[in-house]
Amino acid sequence: MSQDFTEVRIVDNFYQTSSFIPMPVILVSTFSESGMINLGPYSLCFPHIIAGDQQHAMMLIARGSSNTAANIIRTKVCALNFIPDTKKYMKNCVMLGYPGETTEEKMKKSIFTLLPAAPYSKPRNCQAYATHPDIVKEAVQVFLCSWDESFPLQYNKEHMEYHFLLRIDKIIMQRKWRDCLFKGQGFPAMPVDYGYRDNVRFWFARHSPPYAIPIPREKGNTMATVKYACSRFDPAVKWQEDACARLLKVPAIFLNGMIEVVVDAAKEKGISVITPRFVDSLRDKRFDEE
Ligand SMILES: Cc1cc2nc3c(=O)[nH]c(=O)nc-3n(C[C@H](O)[C@H](O)[C@H](O)COP(=O)(O)O)c2cc1C
């Protein structure tokens, strides 16, 4: 039997002390007590509820004594700003991550530009604040969130580890990345945080271009894949189920290209719902070599 694996003792903060876990870098913006915007860097922030109407949520793990935790508990709102991979930005994130500083002290050192969130969204429950806190202009994407208090904040009162279930009210993204998302091509350069590993430094990995691994050819497209691809391509254009079914035989690698052709043609004609007849009419004109 291979003896290559050896045990690693599980200690506190195991994600950075007993293992290698790639994490995102998110500046959480919140309203401080004086109304000033506080930016705190956080990496323990991941998708938590991924399906269901209005249910989508992130989980943020933050120290109970942080400005961010106090501000979310008081105001119930925050914005998750995903910071792109630039060493200058990571340096400033580490600066903003020094525990114990007040918002007024730390924000003097921030190099990030703040923009109001109000034009984009309203919190789902405006009891405390009528808007989400300002967002970071340099971010690739921002999740505007409301805290769901029905989820337990602490699993154990002895630990100052707070779990915030953050319902996603709105996702906003820089336009060029939104276009890449819909076309299925192109990725923003996002950093990978490996955490505070040796009690001296934070470690970040540079982004390299992602590579694709197609699903095996014999698996073909499933209805679910086609419907998903059609529905996410352009929110202004809806697809009838039978219209999606017309694309089942399109090889996976050409699926997005084909959807783009159909959506462009629909927009040209001012059509907002794609019917099977419309797909057939295009097929007749443009794809009669099939
Ligand atoms: C890149 C980075 C990621 C961090 N991730 C977390 C995290 O997920 N949870 C946490 O409690 N602290 C995390 N920290 C430490 C907090 O940023 C630190 O406690 C900071 O003081 C929080 O700011 P705030 O008090 O303004 O909220 C991180 C620090 C850095 C630099």
The ligand as an SDF file (V2000), in Angstrom:
LIG
                    3D

 31 33  0  0  0  0  0  0  0  0999 V2000
   -7.2090   38.7430    2.3320 C   0  0  0  0  0  0  0  0  0  0  0  0
   -7.8250   38.6990    3.6970 C   0  0  0  0  0  0  0  0  0  0  0  0
   -8.8630   37.8350    3.9680 C   0  0  0  0  0  0  0  0  0  0  0  0
   -9.4540   37.7730    5.2400 C   0  0  0  0  0  0  0  0  0  0  0  0
  -10.4980   36.9270    5.4500 N   0  0  0  0  0  0  0  0  0  0  0  0
  -11.1180   36.9110    6.6600 C   0  0  0  0  0  0  0  0  0  0  0  0
  -12.2730   36.1030    6.8660 C   0  0  0  0  0  0  0  0  0  0  0  0
  -12.7550   35.4060    5.9750 O   0  0  0  0  0  0  0  0  0  0  0  0
  -12.8600   36.1440    8.0890 N   0  0  0  0  0  0  0  0  0  0  0  0
  -12.3850   36.9360    9.1090 C   0  0  0  0  0  0  0  0  0  0  0  0
  -12.9790   36.9490   10.2030 O   0  0  0  0  0  0  0  0  0  0  0  0
  -11.2960   37.7170    8.9160 N   0  0  0  0  0  0  0  0  0  0  0  0
  -10.6800   37.7420    7.7300 C   0  0  0  0  0  0  0  0  0  0  0  0
   -9.5910   38.5560    7.5290 N   0  0  0  0  0  0  0  0  0  0  0  0
   -9.1820   39.4350    8.6260 C   0  0  0  0  0  0  0  0  0  0  0  0
  -10.0740   40.6750    8.6600 C   0  0  0  0  0  0  0  0  0  0  0  0
   -9.9410   41.3860    7.4520 O   0  0  0  0  0  0  0  0  0  0  0  0
   -9.6800   41.5700    9.8290 C   0  0  0  0  0  0  0  0  0  0  0  0
  -10.2060   41.0000   11.0040 O   0  0  0  0  0  0  0  0  0  0  0  0
  -10.1300   43.0010    9.6560 C   0  0  0  0  0  0  0  0  0  0  0  0
   -9.7910   43.7350   10.7920 O   0  0  0  0  0  0  0  0  0  0  0  0
  -11.6100   43.1010    9.3880 C   0  0  0  0  0  0  0  0  0  0  0  0
  -11.9430   44.4340    9.1200 O   0  0  0  0  0  0  0  0  0  0  0  0
  -13.1900   45.0920    9.8430 P   0  0  0  0  0  0  0  0  0  0  0  0
  -12.9120   45.0510   11.3450 O   0  0  0  0  0  0  0  0  0  0  0  0
  -13.2210   46.4880    9.3120 O   0  0  0  0  0  0  0  0  0  0  0  0
  -14.3600   44.2650    9.4970 O   0  0  0  0  0  0  0  0  0  0  0  0
   -8.9810   38.6250    6.2780 C   0  0  0  0  0  0  0  0  0  0  0  0
   -7.9180   39.5000    6.0090 C   0  0  0  0  0  0  0  0  0  0  0  0
   -7.3630   39.5360    4.7410 C   0  0  0  0  0  0  0  0  0  0  0  0
   -6.2380   40.4990    4.4780 C   0  0  0  0  0  0  0  0  0  0  0  0
  1  2  1  0
  2  3  1  0
  2 30  2  0
  3  4  2  0
  4  5  1  0
  4 28  1  0
  5  6  2  0
  6  7  1  0
  6 13  1  0
  7  8  2  0
  7  9  1  0
  9 10  1  0
 10 11  2  0
 10 12  1  0
 12 13  2  0
 13 14  1  0
 14 15  1  0
 14 28  1  0
 15 16  1  0
 16 17  1  0
 16 18  1  0
 18 19  1  0
 18 20  1  0
 20 21  1  0
 20 22  1  0
 22 23  1  0
 23 24  1  0
 24 25  2  0
 24 26  1  0
 24 27  1  0
 28 29  2  0
 29 30  1  0
 30 31  1  0
M  END
$$$$
